[in-house]
C-alpha cells in the first residue's frame, strides 16, 4: 500500500476519527484499546513512517546547538573542525536549527571555564564539546546535565554519565598502533614518548595514548626502562629537547602524542640525527612537510573535520529525525606516510 497515506486515509481504514489517529501517532490523550489496536493494525500493514522533517518544521521549535571548540589561531589542528561545522550548517540549513561555535584558548583552563559558563547561560538544547581539560570538562558537563542540556563530546573521550555521545578515535588503540610502527622501525633500542605544551595530569588523551603505547611494548617483551617519557613546554622546547638528545644517544624512535611533531622533527633535522624514527599525529602543513622530506616517518590521522561534522550530525539526527543518540562513534585509525599523504590532503 502507499506509504504516503494521510491521517484522514488511515482513519477511514481503521474506522476511527482523525483525532484518534493523531493521538495514537503522537502518543497523547486517551484512546480506547479497540481504537488503538485498529489504528496500529493499519499502521503496521502500510508500514507507516511519519514525516519527521515536516513535523519538526511545523512545530516551529528552533533547536539550539552550541559547539565549544579550541581557538584554531592557537593551534591549527582545530581548523578542520571549523570546516566540518560549516559543512554541517550548510547541509542542515533547511531545518529549524541554530548552530553557534564558541572558542576558548586551548592553553588556558580559565578561558575554557569562562566560555562554558557563557554557553550555559545561553541554555542551548545541546552542546558539542571538545573536553581538552579533564577536570574542568567534568565540572562543565555536570552543570549542563543539571540544566537539561544534552552533552556530546569529540576528539578527547571523557568517561562520564553526563555525556551522551563521543566521536573520535580509540586513543588507547591509537597508542598501540604508534608503538607497533616504532617497533618495526627501531632495532630494539630506546624509544621516547613526548608530550608537548599540555598538562599531562589533566590531559586524558595523552594518558590514553601513552598507556596503549607502553602496553604494546610490555606485551611484546620490551623492558619498560627502554621507554622514556619527556614533557616539553614552550618556550624551552628547543633547548630541553636538544639536551635530551645529548643525554640519550641510544634513542632510536620518538612518539609525539600531539599535533606538534614538526617541532621535534625540526630539531632532529637540524641536529642531523636521521636515524631516529618519528611517529606523530595530524596532517597539519608543518607535519606534512617533514613527512614528505622523510624526517617524520608516519602520522596518525585523527580526521578532526569528520569528528566535528559527525558530532553535529548526531544531534541533528536526534532533534530532527527522532533517532537515538549512540554512545560512541569511533573513527578508523588512519596511518599516513609520504606515499599516501596527498590522498588525505585533497
N, C-alpha and C positions, 0 to 999 in steps of 0.2 A: 504493500500500500504506500501511498505518497507520504513521505516524511514531513511534507510542508503543510499538512492539515492544520487548520486554525483551531482555536479553542472552541469556536462555535461548532465546527465539524466533529470534534471529539465529544462534545456534549450531546450531539444528536446520536452518535454511535453508541454512547453509554446510556442514553435515556435519562440524562440529568440536565441541570441548568448550567449555563456558562459560569456562573458564580461558584458552583460546586467544583467544576473542573479547575477554576483558578485557585480555590482553596487547597485542593489536592496538590496541584503543581507547586504552590508556594508554601505548603505545609503550615497554613494558618487558618484559624477558625475551626468550627466544629463541622464534621461530616459524618453521616451515618456509615456504619460498616458496609451496608449493602451498596451505597453510592460509591464509597471508597474503593471497594472491590471491583465495581463495574468500570470505573474510570481507569484503574490500574490495569485491568484486563485489556482495555482498548490501547493504553499506552504501550503495553508490552507487545501487543500484536503489531502495532505500526512502528515499533522501535523509535518512539518519540524522543527527539532531542530539542530541548528548549533553546531558543536563540539568546544565548547569554550576552552576546555583544549588544543586541538591541535592548535587552533588559537593562544592561549597565548604562547605556546612553539615555534610556527613558527615565531612570530614577534620578538623573541629574546629580548624582553623587560624584564629586571630584576627589579621587584618591591621591593623597599626597605622599610622595616618596622622597626622603632626604638621603643623599649619599655623603658620607663623611670620609674624606679622602686626603692623603698626604699631598701637600702642595708640590706639583711637578717642578717648580722653579728651584726647589731644594734638591730634588732627586729625580732625574729624567726617567727612572724606571716607571714612575707613575703616569707619565704622559700618555701611553697607550690606553690606560684606564679611561682617561678623558674622552678619547676617541670611541671607546666601547660604549660609554654612557651616551655620547652624542648619537651614535648609531641606534641605540635603543630608543632614544627620544624621537628620532626621525621615524623609526618603524612603527611606533605606537602613538604617533601624534593624533590619530583619529579618535582615540579613546579619551575618556574623562580622567586624565592623569596630570599631575603636576610633579615633575621630577627636577629637583634642585640639588646642586653639588655645593658642599661646604668644605673649604680647605683648611688644614691645620699644618703647622710646622712639624715635620717628622723628627726634628731634633729637640722638640720641646714638649714635655708632658703637660706643662701649663696650657700651651696652645691647644693640645688635644682635649683637655678638660673643659676649657672655655668654649670651644666650638661645639662640643657635645651638649653643654648647658644651653647654648643658643638654640640648637636644634630641638632640645627637649621643650623649650618654651614655645616653639612653633607647633607643638602637638601634631606631628605628622602621623599618618596611618602606619608607616613603616620606615625603618632605617636600614640602609645598606652600609655596613661599617667595615673599615679596614682597621682591625684592632692591633695597631702597632705596639702599643704599650699594654702589657698584660694586666697589671693590677688596675690601672686606670680604666681599661676597657671593661673589666668585670664590674666595676662600680657604675659605669655609664650604662651598661646593658641591664643591670638590675633596676636602675631608675626608669629606663624606657619600659621595661616589663611592668613595673608598678603603675605606669601611666597607660598601659594597654597598647603600647606601640610594638608592632612586630619588629624583631631584630634579626636580620640576616648578616652574615659576615663573609668576607672573601680574603684571599691571599694568605692570611695567618689564621690558623684554626685554634680557637679558644674553647676548651671544654666547659660549657655552661648550659644549664637547663633553660636559660633565658634566650638562647639562640635557636631559631627555627631551622636555619639552613646555613651550611658552609659551602662556598665554591672555591676550589683551588686544588692543589696537589697534596698527596700524602707526603708530608715533609720528611717523615722517618724513612720512607722508602726512597725518597729523593736523595737522602744522605747515603743510603746503601748503594744506590746507583753510582754516586760520585766515588765512593770507596772502591767499588769494583773497577771502575775506569782507571783510578790511580794504581790499583793493584796490578793491572795489566801493563801499565806504563813504567812502573818502577821495578827495581831489582832487589826487592826485599830490604830497601834502605829505610831511612826515617821519612815520615810524612808529617806535614803540619796542617792544622785546621786554623784558619784565620778569620776572626770576626772583626768587622770594621765599623766604627762610628755609632755603635748602639750599645746600650746597657745589656749585657748578656743575661743578667739575672732577671730582667724584665722583658726579654725577647724570646717568646716560645718558639718562634720559627728557627732561631739559631740553635736553641737547645735540642729541638727535634732532629734537625739535620745532623748535628754532632752525635746525637745518640745513635741514629741509624748508621752513621759512618763508623763509629767505634765498634758497634755491634757486629758489623760485617767483618771487620778485621779480627775481632776476638773469636768469631765462629770459624774463621779460616786459619787459625793457628798463629797469628801475629801477636807479638808481645805488645801490651798496652804502652810500655815505655817507649816504643818506637813512634808513638803518635804524640805530637806536641801541639798544645793549644796556645795560640797567640791572639791577644786582644789589642787592637790598634785604634787610635783616635787621632783626628786632626787636632793641632797642626803638626804633630810629631811623627806622623806615619812614616815618612821617608827615612828619617834618622833611626827610628826604632827598628824598622824592618831591615835596614842596611846592617845594623849591629847584630840583629838576629841571624842574618846570613853568615856574617863573620864568625859568630859563636857556634853555628850549627852547620858545618861544611858537609855533613853526611845527608842532609835533607835532599830527597830526590823528587818529592811531589808535594804540591800545595793545593788545598781545598779552601776556596774563599766562599763563605756562606751567604754573601750578599751580592748585589749587582756591581760591587766596586772592584772586581777582578783586575780591571785595567790599571788601577793604582799599583798593584803588586807587579803586574806584567811590565809596566814601565820601568820600575826599579830593577827588576831582573834583567830586562833587555839592556839597560844602561850598564849593569854590572857584568854583562856578557856571561851570565850563568845559564846557558842554553840547555843544559842537561836536566833542569828542573821542570817537571811536568806541572801544568796548571789546569785545574778544573774550577770553573766559576758558574755564575748564574746570569742569565738575561741578555737579550740581544740589543743592548743599547749601543750606540755608534762606536763609542770608545772601546768597548769589549770586542765588537766585531772586527775592528781594525787590527787589534792584536791577535785575534783568532786567525784572520786571513794571512797575517805575516808569520804565523807559526809559534808565537810566544805563548799564547793560550792554546791548549790542546782541545778542550771541549767546553761548551757552555750548555747548561741545562736551561731549556726554555720554559718559563712558567706561564707564558701567554696571558699577561695581565689584562690585555684588551678583552679577551674572551671571558676572563673571570668577571670583570665588571659588567659586561653585556649580559652574561648568564645570570648574574646576581639580580639585575633589574628584571630580566625576563621571567624569572621565577616568581617575583612579586606580582608582575602584571598577569601572569597565568592564574595566580590566586585570586586577585581582585576582579579581573575582567571575565575569566573563564571558569572560575569556581574550582580550580584544581587544588589538590592537597599540596602543601609545601614539603618537598623531600628533605630528609635530614642532612644529606650531603650530596654534592655534585662534584665528583672528582675528575680532574683533567689528566690526560696522559703526561708522563714524564718524558719530554722530547729531548733527545741528545743531539746537539748540533756541533758540527766541525766545519772546517774551511770548505769541505766538498759540498755540503748541502745548505750552508748558511743563506745563500742567495734565494733559495726557495721560501724561506721564512721571512725574508725582508721585503718580499713583493707586496 
